[in-house]
Amino acid sequence: MSSEAAAAAAARHATTAPAHQFDSTAQQRETASLGMWVFLVTEMMFFGGLFLAYVVYRAAYPRAFVLGSHELDIVLGTTNTAVLIASSLTMALAVRSAQLGRRRGLVTFLVLTMILGSVFLGIKAYEYHHKYVEGFVPGPYFHYVGAEEPHVRIFFCLYFGLTGLHALHMIIGVGVLAVMLVMGARGRFGPNYYNPIECSGLYWHFVDIVWIFLFPLLYLVGRHT
């Protein structure tokens, strides 16, 4: 039997005893999933407040938000959107590999997901640097020529606030996947125990979905004008 086949067989028969407060591994798995969903609901409310602020100010200063949006690089934004969509696919494949006890597939897809997440963060860091050079970072050195300058400043405050918090969540996600990668490489996951990978996948997909909303709101608003 090859080493890969042996690892797969071990993963299929692997089991993890439930913590003392649970009656079974199934109950523990359901509780962990419920806990993750509750956490994601709190995250939705957190981001929801910021989205509401965006909507309110967008309605109050539509012209300024169009001008601010035109200062963003739509090519980089579109590229990052494609990168995150691809990372959602690799994350889903990682979860499936864990369910089937395929250690090599799990490790491969986790690595790919982390690489794609790092690419996203690298592109976002380049965007931030470019906006800093142009003087669009809110603060004492903010510089925008035009009658809408105070309101364009609000747009960039929301831009950096929303995308910065999203990037922070991405960094946390990459860190979580790094822990899952180590555990997966050691054969900790299989058909009988894959809940940590599944919960990590839920978090990663949530972060991706947040960007799917951020991209059109920040990059595409008023592009037809």
Backbone as CSV, one residue per row, in Angstrom:
resi,resn,N_x,N_y,N_z,CA_x,CA_y,CA_z,C_x,C_y,C_z
1,MET,0.842,-1.192,0.000,0.000,0.000,0.000,0.879,1.244,0.000
2,SER,0.581,2.217,-0.872,1.371,3.435,-0.955,1.154,4.277,0.293
3,SER,2.081,5.244,0.500,1.959,6.104,1.675,0.678,6.922,1.629
4,GLU,0.287,7.382,0.423,-0.943,8.162,0.287,-2.160,7.303,0.605
5,ALA,-2.170,6.062,0.143,-3.289,5.180,0.426,-3.364,4.863,1.915
6,ALA,-2.192,4.673,2.524,-2.161,4.394,3.958,-2.679,5.580,4.755
7,ALA,-2.308,6.792,4.325,-2.776,7.993,5.015,-4.282,8.131,4.877
8,ALA,-4.798,7.851,3.687,-6.241,7.936,3.470,-6.984,6.923,4.333
9,ALA,-6.429,5.692,4.425,-7.063,4.668,5.244,-7.067,5.062,6.715
10,ALA,-5.953,5.658,7.155,-5.874,6.089,8.551,-6.879,7.192,8.832
11,ALA,-7.018,8.125,7.864,-7.960,9.232,8.043,-9.389,8.714,8.093
12,ARG,-9.693,7.690,7.287,-11.058,7.160,7.268,-11.433,6.522,8.592
13,HIS,-10.430,5.982,9.277,-10.719,5.306,10.538,-10.419,6.174,11.754
14,ALA,-9.945,7.398,11.465,-9.608,8.288,12.580,-10.882,8.753,13.266
15,THR,-10.822,8.893,14.564,-11.947,9.424,15.319,-11.415,10.247,16.470
16,THR,-12.172,11.167,16.908,-11.771,12.015,18.016,-12.830,11.932,19.094
17,ALA,-12.407,11.606,20.314,-13.356,11.499,21.412,-13.937,12.869,21.702
18,PRO,-15.232,12.939,21.970,-15.847,14.237,22.257,-15.343,14.804,23.578
19,ALA,-15.385,16.117,23.706,-15.044,16.755,24.967,-16.030,16.299,26.039
20,HIS,-15.631,16.450,27.308,-16.419,15.854,28.403,-17.833,16.415,28.495
21,GLN,-18.055,17.633,27.987,-19.395,18.216,28.102,-20.358,17.756,27.013
22,PHE,-19.881,16.933,26.087,-20.727,16.450,24.995,-20.962,14.945,25.125
23,ASP,-22.147,14.524,24.663,-22.493,13.108,24.726,-21.907,12.316,23.569
24,SER,-21.665,12.986,22.448,-21.160,12.290,21.274,-20.413,13.270,20.377
25,THR,-19.655,12.719,19.435,-18.944,13.570,18.475,-19.934,14.305,17.576
26,ALA,-21.081,13.681,17.291,-22.095,14.344,16.466,-22.633,15.586,17.162
27,GLN,-22.887,15.462,18.469,-23.369,16.616,19.221,-22.309,17.710,19.278
28,GLN,-21.077,17.310,19.459,-19.991,18.289,19.487,-19.875,19.011,18.150
29,ARG,-20.005,18.258,17.055,-19.913,18.848,15.714,-21.045,19.831,15.472
30,GLU,-22.250,19.458,15.867,-23.405,20.348,15.665,-23.270,21.612,16.509
31,THR,-22.761,21.462,17.716,-22.584,22.619,18.593,-21.543,23.581,18.025
32,ALA,-20.444,23.021,17.506,-19.395,23.865,16.924,-19.921,24.614,15.699
33,SER,-20.691,23.929,14.869,-21.261,24.574,13.691,-22.228,25.684,14.089
34,LEU,-23.062,25.418,15.090,-23.993,26.435,15.567,-23.229,27.639,16.118
35,GLY,-22.172,27.372,16.871,-21.368,28.458,17.415,-20.763,29.315,16.323
36,MET,-20.293,28.675,15.253,-19.718,29.426,14.141,-20.771,30.289,13.462
37,TRP,-21.963,29.728,13.271,-23.032,30.510,12.635,-23.430,31.700,13.495
38,VAL,-23.487,31.510,14.823,-23.798,32.627,15.720,-22.714,33.702,15.613
39,PHE,-21.468,33.273,15.568,-20.364,34.220,15.406,-20.492,34.984,14.101
40,LEU,-20.826,34.284,13.020,-20.966,34.943,11.719,-22.125,35.934,11.717
41,VAL,-23.181,35.632,12.458,-24.296,36.582,12.557,-23.827,37.873,13.221
42,THR,-23.007,37.757,14.270,-22.478,38.970,14.913,-21.587,39.744,13.950
43,GLU,-20.844,39.033,13.127,-20.010,39.696,12.124,-20.866,40.412,11.077
44,MET,-21.985,39.783,10.708,-22.896,40.426,9.756,-23.434,41.732,10.330
45,MET,-23.777,41.719,11.613,-24.280,42.939,12.238,-23.195,43.999,12.295
46,PHE,-21.962,43.584,12.547,-20.841,44.516,12.614,-20.618,45.190,11.271
47,PHE,-20.495,44.390,10.225,-20.331,44.956,8.897,-21.602,45.679,8.441
48,GLY,-22.762,45.193,8.897,-24.018,45.823,8.507,-24.087,47.278,8.928
49,GLY,-23.558,47.603,10.110,-23.529,48.991,10.552,-22.692,49.864,9.640
50,LEU,-21.570,49.335,9.195,-20.702,50.083,8.279,-21.355,50.241,6.912
51,PHE,-22.019,49.179,6.453,-22.735,49.283,5.183,-23.860,50.319,5.279
52,LEU,-24.527,50.366,6.422,-25.586,51.345,6.608,-25.020,52.758,6.559
53,ALA,-23.873,52.973,7.189,-23.226,54.282,7.127,-22.903,54.657,5.690
54,TYR,-22.428,53.681,4.930,-22.123,53.942,3.518,-23.391,54.370,2.776
55,VAL,-24.485,53.640,2.984,-25.730,53.946,2.272,-26.227,55.346,2.619
56,VAL,-26.155,55.705,3.899,-26.631,57.016,4.338,-25.818,58.136,3.689
57,TYR,-24.495,58.006,3.752,-23.645,59.059,3.176,-23.696,59.046,1.650
58,ARG,-23.864,57.880,1.079,-23.992,57.795,-0.389,-25.240,58.533,-0.852
59,ALA,-26.330,58.390,-0.098,-27.564,59.088,-0.443,-27.428,60.593,-0.234
60,ALA,-26.636,60.983,0.769,-26.481,62.411,1.072,-25.548,63.114,0.090
61,TYR,-24.494,62.406,-0.357,-23.493,63.027,-1.230,-23.214,62.136,-2.444
62,PRO,-24.197,61.937,-3.298,-24.013,61.006,-4.424,-22.901,61.422,-5.375
63,ARG,-22.809,62.713,-5.682,-21.784,63.174,-6.622,-20.381,62.949,-6.075
64,ALA,-20.174,63.241,-4.803,-18.863,63.048,-4.197,-18.455,61.581,-4.192
65,PHE,-19.411,60.693,-3.963,-19.091,59.271,-3.938,-18.753,58.758,-5.333
66,VAL,-19.391,59.322,-6.360,-19.038,58.962,-7.730,-17.615,59.412,-8.033
67,LEU,-17.274,60.631,-7.631,-15.924,61.148,-7.862,-14.887,60.317,-7.112
68,GLY,-15.204,59.954,-5.879,-14.277,59.130,-5.111,-14.089,57.755,-5.716
69,SER,-15.188,57.166,-6.191,-15.111,55.843,-6.809,-14.235,55.861,-8.055
70,HIS,-14.289,56.948,-8.804,-13.485,57.048,-10.030,-11.988,57.098,-9.741
71,GLU,-11.611,57.380,-8.493,-10.191,57.401,-8.127,-9.662,56.007,-7.785
72,LEU,-10.543,55.023,-7.712,-10.124,53.651,-7.412,-9.767,52.924,-8.701
73,ASP,-8.894,51.953,-8.590,-8.439,51.176,-9.749,-9.365,49.980,-9.931
74,ILE,-10.237,50.067,-10.916,-11.228,49.012,-11.115,-10.588,47.709,-11.580
75,VAL,-9.436,47.794,-12.278,-8.751,46.577,-12.728,-8.255,45.780,-11.525
76,LEU,-7.651,46.471,-10.557,-7.176,45.784,-9.359,-8.342,45.243,-8.544
77,GLY,-9.418,46.011,-8.459,-10.588,45.536,-7.729,-11.198,44.305,-8.362
78,THR,-11.282,44.307,-9.689,-11.829,43.147,-10.403,-10.928,41.936,-10.246
79,THR,-9.620,42.164,-10.323,-8.667,41.067,-10.139,-8.817,40.446,-8.758
80,ASN,-8.932,41.282,-7.741,-9.098,40.765,-6.387,-10.410,40.005,-6.229
81,THR,-11.442,40.442,-6.927,-12.716,39.720,-6.879,-12.564,38.319,-7.456
82,ALA,-11.881,38.220,-8.608,-11.644,36.912,-9.225,-10.790,36.028,-8.321
83,VAL,-9.802,36.624,-7.663,-8.925,35.872,-6.764,-9.729,35.285,-5.607
84,LEU,-10.623,36.079,-5.022,-11.403,35.577,-3.890,-12.418,34.521,-4.305
85,ILE,-12.997,34.683,-5.477,-13.919,33.655,-5.968,-13.178,32.334,-6.147
86,ALA,-11.969,32.410,-6.701,-11.155,31.195,-6.862,-10.806,30.593,-5.500
87,SER,-10.538,31.443,-4.512,-10.194,30.934,-3.182,-11.381,30.250,-2.518
88,SER,-12.596,30.712,-2.822,-13.778,30.029,-2.288,-13.892,28.616,-2.858
89,LEU,-13.540,28.475,-4.138,-13.559,27.153,-4.755,-12.543,26.231,-4.103
90,THR,-11.314,26.700,-3.945,-10.278,25.848,-3.345,-10.608,25.525,-1.889
91,MET,-11.248,26.463,-1.184,-11.637,26.197,0.197,-12.703,25.119,0.248
92,ALA,-13.670,25.186,-0.664,-14.709,24.158,-0.723,-14.114,22.791,-1.039
93,LEU,-13.123,22.770,-1.920,-12.454,21.512,-2.259,-11.638,20.989,-1.080
94,ALA,-11.106,21.889,-0.270,-10.369,21.462,0.928,-11.316,20.790,1.912
95,VAL,-12.493,21.396,2.101,-13.481,20.792,3.001,-13.900,19.415,2.489
96,ARG,-14.120,19.304,1.192,-14.515,18.017,0.605,-13.410,16.973,0.773
97,SER,-12.173,17.396,0.601,-11.049,16.463,0.778,-10.988,15.962,2.213
98,ALA,-11.240,16.858,3.176,-11.243,16.439,4.578,-12.357,15.433,4.840
99,GLN,-13.535,15.673,4.258,-14.664,14.757,4.444,-14.367,13.371,3.885
100,LEU,-13.578,13.318,2.808,-13.256,12.040,2.166,-11.966,11.420,2.707
101,GLY,-11.312,12.113,3.623,-10.075,11.581,4.187,-8.888,11.648,3.248
102,ARG,-8.893,12.583,2.322,-7.788,12.735,1.365,-6.810,13.784,1.882
103,ARG,-5.786,13.309,2.576,-4.864,14.234,3.224,-4.121,15.099,2.212
104,ARG,-3.626,14.490,1.153,-2.866,15.254,0.166,-3.739,16.327,-0.480
105,GLY,-4.967,15.973,-0.827,-5.874,16.959,-1.416,-6.174,18.077,-0.443
106,LEU,-6.398,17.735,0.828,-6.677,18.737,1.843,-5.526,19.727,1.957
107,VAL,-4.318,19.205,2.071,-3.144,20.072,2.202,-2.971,20.942,0.960
108,THR,-3.129,20.331,-0.205,-2.953,21.077,-1.463,-3.934,22.229,-1.571
109,PHE,-5.204,21.947,-1.301,-6.222,22.988,-1.466,-6.130,24.053,-0.376
110,LEU,-5.700,23.667,0.829,-5.486,24.674,1.862,-4.340,25.612,1.477
111,VAL,-3.277,25.038,0.951,-2.139,25.862,0.510,-2.573,26.811,-0.604
112,LEU,-3.339,26.294,-1.568,-3.810,27.142,-2.658,-4.699,28.271,-2.136
113,THR,-5.565,27.951,-1.185,-6.435,28.977,-0.608,-5.618,30.051,0.093
114,MET,-4.600,29.640,0.836,-3.748,30.602,1.523,-2.967,31.457,0.533
115,ILE,-2.512,30.861,-0.554,-1.789,31.625,-1.572,-2.705,32.673,-2.200
116,LEU,-3.916,32.255,-2.543,-4.862,33.196,-3.146,-5.217,34.314,-2.165
117,GLY,-5.398,33.970,-0.901,-5.665,34.991,0.103,-4.505,35.968,0.236
118,SER,-3.283,35.447,0.163,-2.101,36.306,0.244,-1.974,37.198,-0.988
119,VAL,-2.349,36.669,-2.151,-2.352,37.483,-3.369,-3.329,38.640,-3.214
120,PHE,-4.509,38.344,-2.689,-5.499,39.395,-2.449,-4.920,40.482,-1.550
121,LEU,-4.305,40.076,-0.455,-3.748,41.040,0.487,-2.605,41.835,-0.138
122,GLY,-1.798,41.181,-0.988,-0.721,41.885,-1.659,-1.240,42.960,-2.595
123,ILE,-2.284,42.625,-3.351,-2.885,43.605,-4.260,-3.498,44.754,-3.465
124,LYS,-4.149,44.423,-2.366,-4.761,45.472,-1.541,-3.685,46.374,-0.925
125,ALA,-2.563,45.802,-0.521,-1.462,46.610,0.019,-0.914,47.555,-1.052
126,TYR,-0.818,47.065,-2.284,-0.372,47.922,-3.393,-1.360,49.064,-3.607
127,GLU,-2.653,48.751,-3.555,-3.674,49.796,-3.700,-3.541,50.843,-2.597
128,TYR,-3.364,50.392,-1.374,-3.230,51.324,-0.260,-2.018,52.233,-0.451
129,HIS,-0.915,51.641,-0.874,0.301,52.443,-1.096,0.061,53.491,-2.177
130,HIS,-0.622,53.082,-3.239,-0.899,53.998,-4.337,-1.788,55.146,-3.867
131,LYS,-2.778,54.839,-3.053,-3.651,55.894,-2.546,-2.900,56.811,-1.580
132,TYR,-1.955,56.266,-0.844,-1.128,57.083,0.052,-0.267,58.053,-0.761
133,VAL,0.325,57.566,-1.838,1.151,58.418,-2.690,0.307,59.532,-3.310
134,GLU,-0.920,59.198,-3.684,-1.801,60.188,-4.314,-2.400,61.163,-3.300
135,GLY,-2.251,60.883,-2.020,-2.781,61.778,-0.999,-4.236,61.565,-0.666
136,PHE,-4.722,60.323,-0.847,-6.132,60.033,-0.603,-6.378,59.332,0.734
137,VAL,-5.352,59.221,1.560,-5.548,58.628,2.881,-6.093,59.712,3.809
138,PRO,-7.283,59.515,4.394,-7.855,60.550,5.264,-6.913,60.920,6.401
139,GLY,-6.805,62.191,6.645,-5.901,62.680,7.674,-5.387,64.058,7.313
140,PRO,-4.360,64.520,7.996,-3.845,65.879,7.747,-3.257,66.066,6.358
141,TYR,-2.872,64.972,5.693,-2.250,65.099,4.379,-3.199,64.708,3.238
142,PHE,-4.477,64.572,3.560,-5.439,64.257,2.507,-5.490,65.397,1.500
143,HIS,-5.456,65.045,0.229,-5.438,66.086,-0.810,-6.332,65.666,-1.964
144,TYR,-7.350,66.470,-2.190,-8.230,66.269,-3.338,-8.680,67.639,-3.828
145,VAL,-8.476,67.898,-5.108,-8.823,69.189,-5.687,-10.251,69.130,-6.213
146,GLY,-11.097,69.977,-5.692,-12.482,70.012,-6.159,-13.414,70.513,-5.080
147,ALA,-14.590,70.963,-5.512,-15.553,71.521,-4.567,-16.101,70.468,-3.604
148,GLU,-16.037,69.199,-3.999,-16.592,68.116,-3.180,-15.554,67.518,-2.233
149,GLU,-14.456,68.192,-2.030,-13.356,67.631,-1.231,-13.777,67.101,0.139
150,PRO,-14.567,67.834,0.928,-14.945,67.297,2.247,-15.747,66.001,2.155
151,HIS,-16.576,65.901,1.120,-17.429,64.726,0.991,-16.682,63.561,0.350
152,VAL,-15.738,63.863,-0.533,-14.873,62.807,-1.069,-14.030,62.218,0.050
153,ARG,-13.659,63.067,0.999,-12.913,62.587,2.167,-13.737,61.551,2.940
154,ILE,-15.040,61.792,3.047,-15.921,60.828,3.720,-15.907,59.503,2.969
155,PHE,-15.957,59.577,1.636,-15.918,58.347,0.842,-14.665,57.540,1.159
156,PHE,-13.514,58.215,1.204,-12.276,57.484,1.444,-12.164,57.010,2.888
157,CYS,-12.802,57.725,3.819,-12.858,57.213,5.191,-13.595,55.875,5.219
158,LEU,-14.722,55.814,4.530,-15.476,54.575,4.470,-14.737,53.517,3.668
159,TYR,-14.067,53.922,2.599,-13.308,52.970,1.784,-12.233,52.283,2.624
160,PHE,-11.423,53.082,3.308,-10.351,52.481,4.109,-10.898,51.747,5.319
161,GLY,-11.998,52.242,5.897,-12.582,51.543,7.035,-13.126,50.180,6.655
162,LEU,-13.905,50.131,5.574,-14.519,48.876,5.148,-13.485,47.888,4.623
163,THR,-12.633,48.346,3.710,-11.651,47.422,3.128,-10.561,47.060,4.135
164,GLY,-10.248,47.978,5.050,-9.245,47.664,6.065,-9.724,46.584,7.016
165,LEU,-10.971,46.690,7.467,-11.532,45.658,8.334,-11.665,44.331,7.598
166,HIS,-12.021,44.421,6.314,-12.106,43.198,5.521,-10.726,42.559,5.394
167,ALA,-9.697,43.363,5.142,-8.335,42.829,5.035,-7.895,42.201,6.352
168,LEU,-8.275,42.812,7.479,-7.948,42.236,8.777,-8.573,40.858,8.932
169,HIS,-9.811,40.723,8.509,-10.469,39.416,8.555,-9.768,38.412,7.640
170,MET,-9.275,38.894,6.505,-8.527,38.013,5.603,-7.243,37.524,6.266
171,ILE,-6.538,38.423,6.935,-5.294,38.042,7.620,-5.587,36.989,8.687
172,ILE,-6.652,37.200,9.454,-7.042,36.218,10.464,-7.381,34.890,9.799
173,GLY,-8.092,34.961,8.670,-8.450,33.735,7.950,-7.247,32.953,7.484
174,VAL,-6.245,33.648,6.954,-5.025,32.968,6.515,-4.330,32.315,7.704
175,GLY,-4.338,32.999,8.849,-3.741,32.414,10.050,-4.473,31.161,10.499
176,VAL,-5.796,31.199,10.465,-6.590,30.022,10.836,-6.295,28.864,9.887
177,LEU,-6.212,29.159,8.593,-5.927,28.099,7.615,-4.529,27.523,7.816
178,ALA,-3.598,28.341,8.285,-2.256,27.828,8.560,-2.294,26.776,9.669
179,VAL,-3.128,27.033,10.689,-3.295,26.046,11.768,-3.965,24.787,11.223
180,MET,-4.985,24.956,10.399,-5.665,23.801,9.804,-4.716,23.006,8.907
181,LEU,-3.822,23.715,8.233,-2.847,23.046,7.361,-1.929,22.126,8.170
182,VAL,-1.445,22.628,9.285,-0.568,21.812,10.130,-1.316,20.588,10.655
183,MET,-2.538,20.818,11.122,-3.341,19.705,11.640,-3.673,18.708,10.532
184,GLY,-4.006,19.222,9.348,-4.326,18.335,8.232,-3.141,17.522,7.784
185,ALA,-1.964,18.137,7.749,-0.751,17.425,7.349,-0.417,16.308,8.331
186,ARG,-0.841,16.447,9.569,-0.597,15.425,10.586,-1.688,14.359,10.615
187,GLY,-2.631,14.453,9.694,-3.674,13.431,9.605,-4.754,13.540,10.652
188,ARG,-5.016,14.750,11.138,-6.015,14.923,12.193,-7.454,14.865,11.675
189,PHE,-7.640,15.013,10.364,-8.993,15.104,9.832,-9.333,13.920,8.939
190,GLY,-10.592,13.560,8.946,-11.086,12.476,8.112,-12.599,12.477,8.140
191,PRO,-13.239,11.460,7.554,-14.705,11.410,7.507,-15.370,11.488,8.875
192,ASN,-14.682,11.025,9.910,-15.263,11.046,11.247,-14.972,12.329,12.015
193,TYR,-14.082,13.163,11.498,-13.726,14.389,12.204,-13.160,15.403,11.220
194,TYR,-14.005,16.348,10.826,-13.564,17.395,9.893,-14.195,18.747,10.227
195,ASN,-14.850,18.825,11.397,-15.584,20.037,11.746,-14.717,21.301,11.777
196,PRO,-13.486,21.261,12.284,-12.667,22.485,12.261,-12.441,23.022,10.841
197,ILE,-12.248,22.110,9.881,-12.079,22.541,8.493,-13.371,23.145,7.972
198,GLU,-14.488,22.522,8.314,-15.784,23.008,7.854,-16.077,24.398,8.420
199,CYS,-15.800,24.607,9.695,-16.027,25.912,10.317,-15.086,26.963,9.740
200,SER,-13.847,26.579,9.487,-12.897,27.503,8.853,-13.387,27.891,7.467
201,GLY,-13.979,26.919,6.756,-14.516,27.203,5.431,-15.679,28.181,5.494
202,LEU,-16.542,28.040,6.498,-17.663,28.970,6.656,-17.145,30.392,6.859
203,TYR,-16.128,30.519,7.690,-15.550,31.847,7.940,-14.959,32.420,6.657
204,TRP,-14.226,31.592,5.921,-13.582,32.066,4.691,-14.633,32.501,3.661
205,HIS,-15.684,31.730,3.516,-16.736,32.084,2.564,-17.443,33.376,2.979
206,PHE,-17.607,33.562,4.287,-18.227,34.799,4.761,-17.385,36.004,4.367
207,VAL,-16.081,35.922,4.578,-15.194,37.029,4.219,-15.249,37.291,2.713
208,ASP,-15.311,36.223,1.934,-15.418,36.389,0.479,-16.728,37.092,0.105
209,ILE,-17.821,36.705,0.748,-19.118,37.306,0.434,-19.129,38.793,0.782
210,VAL,-18.485,39.159,1.887,-18.401,40.579,2.250,-17.749,41.368,1.126
211,TRP,-16.678,40.813,0.540,-16.011,41.515,-0.562,-16.924,41.613,-1.789
212,ILE,-17.728,40.594,-2.026,-18.644,40.634,-3.167,-19.597,41.822,-3.055
213,PHE,-19.929,42.220,-1.833,-20.744,43.416,-1.636,-19.892,44.688,-1.706
214,LEU,-18.686,44.632,-1.163,-17.832,45.818,-1.150,-17.425,46.248,-2.551
215,PHE,-17.122,45.286,-3.400,-16.605,45.617,-4.727,-17.543,46.511,-5.526
216,PRO,-18.815,46.147,-5.708,-19.686,47.042,-6.493,-19.967,48.368,-5.790
217,LEU,-20.091,48.349,-4.456,-20.401,49.577,-3.740,-19.277,50.603,-3.852
218,LEU,-18.037,50.129,-3.783,-16.905,51.046,-3.767,-16.322,51.305,-5.144
219,TYR,-16.274,50.290,-5.992,-15.574,50.415,-7.268,-16.489,50.717,-8.454
220,LEU,-17.728,50.267,-8.390,-18.595,50.360,-9.557,-19.620,51.480,-9.489
221,VAL,-19.785,52.102,-8.323,-20.805,53.127,-8.178,-20.523,54.292,-9.129
222,GLY,-21.508,54.610,-9.954,-21.396,55.748,-10.848,-20.438,55.580,-12.002
223,ARG,-20.031,54.363,-12.310,-19.070,54.163,-13.396,-19.654,54.519,-14.758
224,HIS,-20.963,54.522,-14.865,-21.598,54.836,-16.138,-21.658,56.329,-16.404
225,THR,-21.332,57.137,-15.370,-21.442,58.590,-15.534,-20.098,59.174,-15.902
